[in-house]
Amino acid sequence: MTGREIDNLIKLLARLPGLGPRSARRAVLQMLKKPETLMIPLAHALEETARAMTNCAVCGNVDVTDPCHICASHNRQRDMICVVEEVQDLWALERGSSFKGLYHVLGGTLSPLDGIGPEDLRIDQLVSRVVDTGVNEVILATNLTVDGQTTAHYITERLLETGVKVTRLAHGVPVGGELDYLDDGTLTAALRARS
């Protein structure tokens, strides 16, 4: 139905999270309608970003500078590190604009079934950062999955010898949530973490 180039673009876009073949087709059709205002600027932005992006050697964030703009900022609290699994978790916390400390991206979670052990994550770098920089608190913001909880427990054990305060994000009933729609695990967690 279409040329090889268009099919290839649809297939590539369909590989992105949240886009399936239908959404990719719609996006490509929209770009084809306005190549000068959508497609060509997007192609330039993708190429420019691919050339400029780098991982921050300090925290693991993706940025165009190393260290990233968060680690380089003089306006951040340097005595707190929030540990997240992936860069998207860091970006989600930054969108909220409520955390003013530093971050540490692990690059995943411990998962024995998938063959991911402590040496595959940035846990040793975290421990070194805590020891070398005099951090007072490490906030564990791993997901509430079995692997996330296991990773948080392992990090807590590793940081025990440093004497740093280790905390976890609160969990339970979301703002605007109705009790009737929550699962049993969320309700149990909310009751345990009540304040």
C-alpha positions in Angstrom: 0.0 0.0 0.0 2.9 2.4 0.7 6.5 2.7 -0.2 9.4 1.0 1.6 10.5 4.2 3.3 7.0 4.9 4.8 6.6 1.3 5.9 10.0 1.5 7.6 9.1 4.7 9.4 5.8 3.1 10.6 7.6 0.0 11.8 10.2 2.1 13.7 7.6 4.3 15.4 5.5 1.2 16.3 8.5 0.0 18.4 8.2 3.0 20.7 6.4 2.4 24.1 2.8 3.4 23.9 2.6 3.3 20.1 1.4 0.3 18.2 1.1 -0.1 14.5 -2.2 1.9 14.3 -0.9 4.8 16.3 2.4 4.8 14.3 0.4 4.9 11.1 -1.6 7.8 12.3 1.5 9.7 13.4 3.2 9.1 10.1 0.1 10.2 8.1 0.0 13.4 10.2 3.7 14.0 9.5 3.3 13.4 5.8 0.5 16.0 5.6 2.9 18.6 7.0 6.5 17.5 6.2 8.0 21.1 6.5 6.5 21.7 9.9 6.5 18.2 11.4 8.6 15.6 9.7 11.7 17.6 8.8 12.0 19.4 12.2 11.5 16.0 13.9 14.2 14.4 11.8 16.6 17.2 12.7 15.7 17.1 16.4 16.2 13.3 16.5 19.6 13.5 14.7 20.8 16.4 16.9 19.7 14.7 20.1 21.3 11.4 19.1 24.6 13.2 18.6 24.4 15.3 21.8 23.0 12.9 24.4 25.2 11.3 27.0 24.8 9.6 30.3 25.8 11.5 33.4 28.8 9.8 35.0 27.6 10.9 38.5 23.9 9.9 38.6 23.2 8.1 35.4 20.7 10.6 34.0 20.4 11.2 30.2 21.3 14.7 29.3 23.4 16.7 26.8 26.0 17.5 29.4 28.2 15.5 31.8 27.6 16.0 34.6 23.9 16.5 33.9 22.1 19.8 34.7 20.7 18.4 37.9 24.1 17.3 39.3 25.7 20.5 38.1 23.1 22.8 39.7 24.2 24.7 42.8 20.5 25.0 43.8 20.1 21.3 44.7 20.3 19.9 48.2 23.5 17.9 48.1 22.9 15.9 51.3 20.0 13.8 49.9 20.0 11.3 47.1 16.8 9.8 45.6 17.5 6.3 44.1 15.3 5.4 41.1 15.3 2.4 38.8 15.3 4.1 35.4 15.7 7.6 33.9 12.0 7.9 33.3 11.4 7.6 37.1 13.8 10.5 37.6 12.0 12.6 35.0 8.6 11.8 36.6 9.9 13.0 40.0 11.3 16.1 38.4 8.0 16.9 36.8 6.5 17.2 40.3 9.1 19.8 41.2 8.9 18.8 44.9 12.3 17.0 45.3 15.3 19.4 45.4 18.0 16.9 46.1 20.2 14.7 43.8 19.4 11.5 42.1 21.0 8.1 41.4 19.7 5.9 38.5 20.3 2.2 39.1 19.6 1.1 35.5 17.1 -1.5 36.5 16.3 -3.8 39.4 17.8 -7.0 40.8 16.1 -9.9 39.0 17.7 -13.4 39.5 15.2 -14.9 37.0 16.5 -12.5 34.3 20.1 -12.9 35.4 20.5 -9.3 36.7 22.6 -9.2 39.8 24.1 -6.3 41.9 27.1 -6.1 39.6 24.8 -5.3 36.6 23.3 -2.2 38.4 24.9 1.0 39.6 24.8 0.0 43.3 28.5 0.1 43.9 28.6 3.7 42.5 25.8 4.6 44.9 27.6 3.3 47.9 30.8 5.2 46.8 28.8 8.4 46.3 27.3 8.1 49.8 30.7 7.5 51.4 32.6 10.1 49.3 30.1 13.0 49.4 28.8 12.9 53.0 25.2 12.4 52.1 22.8 12.3 55.1 19.8 10.6 53.5 19.1 8.1 50.7 15.5 7.9 49.6 14.7 4.7 47.9 12.1 5.3 45.1 12.1 1.9 43.5 8.8 0.5 42.2 6.5 -1.5 44.4 7.2 -4.7 42.5 8.9 -7.9 43.9 12.1 -6.9 42.1 11.8 -3.3 43.2 11.3 -4.3 46.8 14.2 -6.8 46.6 16.5 -4.1 45.2 15.5 -1.6 47.9 16.2 -4.2 50.6 19.6 -5.1 49.1 20.5 -1.4 48.9 19.4 -0.8 52.5 21.7 -3.7 53.6 24.6 -2.3 51.6 24.2 1.2 53.1 23.8 -0.1 56.6 27.6 0.2 57.2 27.7 3.8 56.0 25.4 5.1 58.8 23.4 7.1 56.3 19.6 7.4 56.9 17.7 5.3 54.4 14.0 6.0 53.7 11.4 4.8 51.3 8.7 6.7 49.4 5.3 6.5 51.1 2.8 4.4 49.3 -0.9 3.7 49.6 -4.0 5.6 48.6 -3.4 8.1 45.7 -4.7 11.6 45.9 -8.2 11.6 44.5 -8.4 7.8 44.8 -11.6 6.1 45.9 -11.2 3.2 48.3 -13.7 1.0 46.5 -11.5 1.1 43.4 -8.2 0.2 45.1 -6.7 -3.3 45.1 -6.1 -5.2 48.4 -2.4 -4.7 48.3 -2.7 -0.9 48.0 -5.2 -0.8 50.9 -3.0 -2.9 53.1 0.1 -0.8 52.3 -1.9 2.4 53.1 -3.1 1.1 56.4 0.5 0.1 57.4 1.9 3.5 56.3 -0.8 5.5 58.0 0.3 8.7 59.7 
